Amino acid sequence: MSAMGLTYFNFFQSLKASYRRCLLYPNGGYAYRDKSKSRCYSVYACSKKPDQDVFLNSKFDTLLDSVKWDEKGLAVAIAQNVDTGAILMQGFINREALATTISSKKATFYSRSRTTLWTKGETSMNFINVYDIFLDCDRDSIIYLGKPDGPTCHTGSETCYYTSVLNFLNQSQAEENDLAMTTLYSLESTITKRKEELSVPQNGKPSWTRRLLLDDKLLCSKVREEADELCRTLEENEDKTRTASEMADVLYHALVLLALKGVKVEEVLQVLRLRFSQSGVEEKKSRKAQG
Amino acid sequence: MSAMGLTYFNFFQSLKASYRRCLLYPNGGYAYRDKSKSRCYSVYACSKKPDQDVFLNSKFDTLLDSVKWDEKGLAVAIAQNVDTGAILMQGFINREALATTISSKKATFYSRSRTTLWTKGETSMNFINVYDIFLDCDRDSIIYLGKPDGPTCHTGSETCYYTSVLNFLNQSQAEENDLAMTTLYSLESTITKRKEELSVPQNGKPSWTRRLLLDDKLLCSKVREEADELCRTLEENEDKTRTASEMADVLYHALVLLALKGVKVEEVLQVLRLRFSQSGVEEKKSRKAQG
């Protein structure tokens, strides 16, 4: 089993595991048999088929009973991208919606307007594949942590949160698509915009990002230089703030390189997630094979 | 103004801007005067003082009217860490709670049980400092994108989501603190655990992470090597999957270095956020000063 420990990454391992290695777990989940250690590890996505047995499980009922459903039998559900952390959408769930999601691993909600269960993607095919579910301290709010098959919003937007209140208040015209983005993705988006503007002639001194985008040699020398400086903070026992600063430099310059190659941060994180869902042995092999 | 463009990063610029440079914006926000271009850019956190003028603004009322409040006058509010993307907590808001948050920049909710307004942190002092607010497509759900002053949960947990439903179903004993974490932070957490286990003698071959943690020379040679390989995917025009894979290697090895130095990814992202909130000139100066 993975030298990196058992985390939700392990759910992915199952996608590769053959069904022969999948045993029905007593509590309704699945177990992954590690031949080398003759032990079973619990994983949940061995099969993407809805597992009806899960409904028979008493622990399952205990869990559903433990949710603090409101007077209408509902709780809040937030779908979040497991790699980027982007909040994709928010809906409501009832007992049946949560049970269906646990069983099918597709984010399922209860529509208050249509008074019916609905699985996100049932018409658009843009399902949200759920890898884990988290309850909050009050047990009346949950996170579906998963990977969307495509844009989540019915408008075609990546997420449903694309209207900035502060920009609306501050600007005469609201931005068309002002997606809620956290630091790394906001920086990625800015760099991507700079790349798209490369063909537009510019007055004055070009920005540092523009210079890097126009000069592969400069960019690569900076990526190597910043990685070296990051290492030196360890080798020369420099203080923590210096390490954070050099790592920020590494990230920024690497993001420019990714933008040039047309690679998204999300793709990189997906590689990491899949890699650390493999066994330690597999992981080392794959690293060797890569380079 | 910043060569990196106007994003929510600019809100931070204001924290450094002197009040002399802050002008009350006609719509109730603040403006940042860019001397070099004699233009004003809107920013919102010039002052952390509640801005009562904002209430006078008609655009502000238009916004509050546009929210699809439910039959109880409520909407869902999700607080998210601007740097890590972690969902901190979820509550409900009424018109007054949203107005207060926009004005005070402290995440404020409406307590359904106590039927009163409450600002997260008013007793614990662990406020959530809000940098932007996003409405969803239905206008009945919002994100408070901000930075927490400390742990958000009343239990002392970093976020309120620390109970994994799938782990509960699959294990005889639930984990004490099974925080909802996205890919990068899950990997960071695993590496940190490996670091904590270093003093524990281990049977068998050590994991790759353990080896790196125990050998600075090996670790630094890997960080430099992976950065070099990332660059070569650009220089030698290799395909995108190769770039994503090499960047994953850079990230993983750099995360081990950060763990050794006791630096969190969140600290690095904060550096990036603050850096790109500065003007292009300031940013270049600070880079020069750093290295």
Chai-1 contact restraints between the chains, C-beta under 6 A:
chainA,res_idxA,chainB,res_idxB,connection_type,confidence,min_distance_angstrom,max_distance_angstrom,comment,restraint_id
A,A3,B,S207,contact,1.0,0.0,6.0,A-B,restraint_1
A,M4,B,T190,contact,1.0,0.0,6.0,A-B,restraint_2
A,G5,B,T190,contact,1.0,0.0,6.0,A-B,restraint_3
A,T7,B,S186,contact,1.0,0.0,6.0,A-B,restraint_4
A,N27,B,L169,contact,1.0,0.0,6.0,A-B,restraint_5
A,G29,B,L169,contact,1.0,0.0,6.0,A-B,restraint_6
A,G29,B,N170,contact,1.0,0.0,6.0,A-B,restraint_7
A,S42,B,N170,contact,1.0,0.0,6.0,A-B,restraint_8
A,Y44,B,L166,contact,1.0,0.0,6.0,A-B,restraint_9
A,K59,B,L169,contact,1.0,0.0,6.0,A-B,restraint_10
A,V76,B,V76,contact,1.0,0.0,6.0,A-B,restraint_11
A,V76,B,Q90,contact,1.0,0.0,6.0,A-B,restraint_12
A,I78,B,I78,contact,1.0,0.0,6.0,A-B,restraint_13
A,V82,B,T182,contact,1.0,0.0,6.0,A-B,restraint_14
A,D83,B,T183,contact,1.0,0.0,6.0,A-B,restraint_15
A,G85,B,G85,contact,1.0,0.0,6.0,A-B,restraint_16
A,G85,B,T182,contact,1.0,0.0,6.0,A-B,restraint_17
A,I87,B,I143,contact,1.0,0.0,6.0,A-B,restraint_18
A,Q90,B,V76,contact,1.0,0.0,6.0,A-B,restraint_19
A,Q90,B,S141,contact,1.0,0.0,6.0,A-B,restraint_20
A,D132,B,S164,contact,1.0,0.0,6.0,A-B,restraint_21
A,D132,B,L166,contact,1.0,0.0,6.0,A-B,restraint_22
A,I133,B,V165,contact,1.0,0.0,6.0,A-B,restraint_23
A,F134,B,Y161,contact,1.0,0.0,6.0,A-B,restraint_24
A,F134,B,S164,contact,1.0,0.0,6.0,A-B,restraint_25
A,F134,B,A180,contact,1.0,0.0,6.0,A-B,restraint_26
A,L135,B,T163,contact,1.0,0.0,6.0,A-B,restraint_27
A,D136,B,C160,contact,1.0,0.0,6.0,A-B,restraint_28
A,D136,B,Y161,contact,1.0,0.0,6.0,A-B,restraint_29
A,C137,B,C153,contact,1.0,0.0,6.0,A-B,restraint_30
A,C137,B,T155,contact,1.0,0.0,6.0,A-B,restraint_31
A,C137,B,C160,contact,1.0,0.0,6.0,A-B,restraint_32
A,S141,B,Q90,contact,1.0,0.0,6.0,A-B,restraint_33
A,I143,B,I87,contact,1.0,0.0,6.0,A-B,restraint_34
A,I143,B,Y161,contact,1.0,0.0,6.0,A-B,restraint_35
A,I143,B,A180,contact,1.0,0.0,6.0,A-B,restraint_36
A,C153,B,C137,contact,1.0,0.0,6.0,A-B,restraint_37
A,T155,B,C137,contact,1.0,0.0,6.0,A-B,restraint_38
A,C160,B,D136,contact,1.0,0.0,6.0,A-B,restraint_39
A,C160,B,C137,contact,1.0,0.0,6.0,A-B,restraint_40
A,Y161,B,F134,contact,1.0,0.0,6.0,A-B,restraint_41
A,Y161,B,D136,contact,1.0,0.0,6.0,A-B,restraint_42
A,Y161,B,I143,contact,1.0,0.0,6.0,A-B,restraint_43
A,T163,B,L135,contact,1.0,0.0,6.0,A-B,restraint_44
A,S164,B,D132,contact,1.0,0.0,6.0,A-B,restraint_45
A,S164,B,F134,contact,1.0,0.0,6.0,A-B,restraint_46
A,V165,B,I133,contact,1.0,0.0,6.0,A-B,restraint_47
A,L166,B,Y44,contact,1.0,0.0,6.0,A-B,restraint_48
A,L166,B,D132,contact,1.0,0.0,6.0,A-B,restraint_49
A,L169,B,N27,contact,1.0,0.0,6.0,A-B,restraint_50
A,L169,B,G29,contact,1.0,0.0,6.0,A-B,restraint_51
A,L169,B,K59,contact,1.0,0.0,6.0,A-B,restraint_52
A,N170,B,G29,contact,1.0,0.0,6.0,A-B,restraint_53
A,N170,B,S42,contact,1.0,0.0,6.0,A-B,restraint_54
A,A180,B,F134,contact,1.0,0.0,6.0,A-B,restraint_55
A,A180,B,I143,contact,1.0,0.0,6.0,A-B,restraint_56
A,T182,B,V82,contact,1.0,0.0,6.0,A-B,restraint_57
A,T182,B,G85,contact,1.0,0.0,6.0,A-B,restraint_58
A,T183,B,D83,contact,1.0,0.0,6.0,A-B,restraint_59
A,T183,B,L269,contact,1.0,0.0,6.0,A-B,restraint_60
A,T183,B,L272,contact,1.0,0.0,6.0,A-B,restraint_61
A,T183,B,R273,contact,1.0,0.0,6.0,A-B,restraint_62
A,S186,B,T7,contact,1.0,0.0,6.0,A-B,restraint_63
A,T190,B,M4,contact,1.0,0.0,6.0,A-B,restraint_64
A,T190,B,G5,contact,1.0,0.0,6.0,A-B,restraint_65
A,T190,B,T7,contact,1.0,0.0,6.0,A-B,restraint_66
A,S207,B,A3,contact,1.0,0.0,6.0,A-B,restraint_67
A,S207,B,G280,contact,1.0,0.0,6.0,A-B,restraint_68
A,D216,B,L234,contact,1.0,0.0,6.0,A-B,restraint_69
A,C220,B,C231,contact,1.0,0.0,6.0,A-B,restraint_70
A,V223,B,A227,contact,1.0,0.0,6.0,A-B,restraint_71
A,V223,B,C231,contact,1.0,0.0,6.0,A-B,restraint_72
A,R224,B,A227,contact,1.0,0.0,6.0,A-B,restraint_73
A,A227,B,V223,contact,1.0,0.0,6.0,A-B,restraint_74
A,A227,B,R224,contact,1.0,0.0,6.0,A-B,restraint_75
A,A227,B,A227,contact,1.0,0.0,6.0,A-B,restraint_76
A,E229,B,G291,contact,1.0,0.0,6.0,A-B,restraint_77
A,C231,B,C220,contact,1.0,0.0,6.0,A-B,restraint_78
A,C231,B,V223,contact,1.0,0.0,6.0,A-B,restraint_79
A,L234,B,D216,contact,1.0,0.0,6.0,A-B,restraint_80
A,L234,B,L257,contact,1.0,0.0,6.0,A-B,restraint_81
A,K240,B,K261,contact,1.0,0.0,6.0,A-B,restraint_82
A,K240,B,V263,contact,1.0,0.0,6.0,A-B,restraint_83
A,T243,B,K261,contact,1.0,0.0,6.0,A-B,restraint_84
A,T243,B,V263,contact,1.0,0.0,6.0,A-B,restraint_85
A,A244,B,V263,contact,1.0,0.0,6.0,A-B,restraint_86
A,A244,B,E267,contact,1.0,0.0,6.0,A-B,restraint_87
A,A244,B,V268,contact,1.0,0.0,6.0,A-B,restraint_88
A,A244,B,V271,contact,1.0,0.0,6.0,A-B,restraint_89
A,S245,B,V271,contact,1.0,0.0,6.0,A-B,restraint_90
A,S245,B,Q290,contact,1.0,0.0,6.0,A-B,restraint_91
A,M247,B,V268,contact,1.0,0.0,6.0,A-B,restraint_92
A,A248,B,V268,contact,1.0,0.0,6.0,A-B,restraint_93
A,A248,B,V271,contact,1.0,0.0,6.0,A-B,restraint_94
A,A248,B,L272,contact,1.0,0.0,6.0,A-B,restraint_95
A,L257,B,L234,contact,1.0,0.0,6.0,A-B,restraint_96
A,K261,B,K240,contact,1.0,0.0,6.0,A-B,restraint_97
A,K261,B,T243,contact,1.0,0.0,6.0,A-B,restraint_98
A,V263,B,K240,contact,1.0,0.0,6.0,A-B,restraint_99
A,V263,B,T243,contact,1.0,0.0,6.0,A-B,restraint_100
A,V263,B,A244,contact,1.0,0.0,6.0,A-B,restraint_101
A,E267,B,A244,contact,1.0,0.0,6.0,A-B,restraint_102
A,V268,B,A244,contact,1.0,0.0,6.0,A-B,restraint_103
A,V268,B,M247,contact,1.0,0.0,6.0,A-B,restraint_104
A,V268,B,A248,contact,1.0,0.0,6.0,A-B,restraint_105
A,L269,B,T183,contact,1.0,0.0,6.0,A-B,restraint_106
A,V271,B,A244,contact,1.0,0.0,6.0,A-B,restraint_107
A,V271,B,S245,contact,1.0,0.0,6.0,A-B,restraint_108
A,V271,B,A248,contact,1.0,0.0,6.0,A-B,restraint_109
A,L272,B,T183,contact,1.0,0.0,6.0,A-B,restraint_110
A,L272,B,A248,contact,1.0,0.0,6.0,A-B,restraint_111
A,R273,B,T183,contact,1.0,0.0,6.0,A-B,restraint_112
A,G280,B,S207,contact,1.0,0.0,6.0,A-B,restraint_113
A,Q290,B,S245,contact,1.0,0.0,6.0,A-B,restraint_114
A,G291,B,E229,contact,1.0,0.0,6.0,A-B,restraint_115
